[in-house]
Amino acid sequence: MTKPLERELEAVAVLGDNVIGRGDGPHPVDRHVGLRIRMRRKEMGVSQERLAEALGITFQQVQKYERGANRVSASKLWEIAGALRTPVAYFYDGLGDQDGAAAQRDSAQEFLLSSEGIELMAVFPRITEPAIRRKIVELVRVVAEES
């Protein structure tokens, strides 16, 4: 016989022993999924309006999903994954990380969602020579350390 599920009012356990607080604002998992939706949408060059149209919802609803203000149902996440041509698991990637890694991931995601990040994602893969790509990464690392 299995034990009934226990629910803590202060926190919700997510992926093992990691506990995520339930403070004010969007739940961290909803925010993470929303950021991943936004990141994939921008990576594909799809506007909120186009995604909303494909899903049969308003662009305001897409905005709320991306901010984590509204939770995405399982069926809607399935539709979003189809519209953005990615597996559903993509939206949950990285949730089991430690706090420090999660903070670093969040800042990286924020950068990738900036205009510079989007441009970099678009042009960097066009550099086909591995040695040149490596030198660009080294240059950026040196400049970042001097700043």
N, C-alpha and C positions, 0 to 999 in steps of 0.2 A: 504494500500500500504506500502511496506517495503522500508526502506532507503537503498541506495546502500552501500556496504561495504566500510569503510574508511580504508586506509592503511597508517600507519605512517612510514616514512622512517628511523627514528632513532630507533624504537623499535616495537616489535610485542606483542600484548596482548595475554597471555596464561592463560586459566582457571580463568576466573573472572578478578579481578583487578590486579593480579600479572603481572608485565611487565618484560620481559626479554630483555636485551640489545642485539644489533646486532653488537657487536664489531668484531675485527678480529678473524679468526679461525672458527671452527665449531659452528653452532647454538647450544645453550645449550640443546634444545630438541633432536636434532640429537645425541649429545654427550651422553645424558641420555639413549636414546634408544639403542645406540651402547654399552654402559656399561652394560645394562641389557641383551643384546644378549650375550656378552662375559661372564657375570656372569652365565647365564643359561647354556651356552655351557660348561664352565669349571665345573660347578656343575654336569653335566651329564657325564663328562669325554670324551667329543667329541673334536677331534682336528679341527683346522680351515680347514684342508684339507678334512676331512670327511664331515663336514658341507657343504663345497663348492661343493663337489661331489654330495651330496644329493640335492643341489639346482641347479646344473648345471651351476655353476659359478666358477671363479678361487679363490684360497685361498687368493690372494691379494685383491680381491673384499670384501671378508669377513673381512679382516684386515681393509679396508677403512670404512666399515660399523661400525665396533667395535670402531674405533677412532672417528666416527662422521664426517669423511672427506667427505664421500658420503652419501647422504640421502637414506634411504630405502623406496622404493615405497610401497604403500599399499598392492599390490599383492605379492611382495617379502616378506614383513613382515608376511603376511598370511602363505607363504611357510615356512619361518623360524620358525614360531610358531608351525606349523605341524611337522617339522623336529625335533624340540626340545621338542615336546610334552607338550606344555604350551599354555594357552589362549593368544590371541593378547594383551589383556589388561595388561598382566604381564609386557610388555615392557614400559608401561606408568605409572606404579605404582609409586607414590611418586612425580609426577610432580607438584601437587598443593601445596606443602609444602612451608613454609616460608623460607627466605634466610638462617637463622641459621640452621634450620632443614635440608635444602638441603645440606649445607656444611658438617654437621655431617653425613648425609647419604652418601655423596660422599666419605668421609674418610673411612666409614665403608665398602663401596663397594670396595674401593682400597685395604683395608685389606683382604676382602674376596677373592679378585683376586690374592693375594700373595700366595706363596707356603705354608706358615704357615696357612693362612686362608682356603685354599682348604683342607689341611690336617685336620684342626680342624672341618670343615664342614663334612668331611667324617667320622671321628671317634667319635665325640661328641654324635651324635644320637645313637650310639651303647651302650652308658651308659644308662641302663634302670632304674636304681634306682633314683627316683626324688631327694631324699635327697643328694645323692652324686653329682648329677648334680648341685644342688643349692650350695653346698659347693665349687665346682670348680669355679663357677661364683663369689662367695664371695672372694675366694683366688685371682682370677685374679683382682678383683676390688681393694683389699688391696695392691697388688703388684703395680698396676698402680698408685695408690695414693701416694705410697712411692717413685716412680721414679721421 
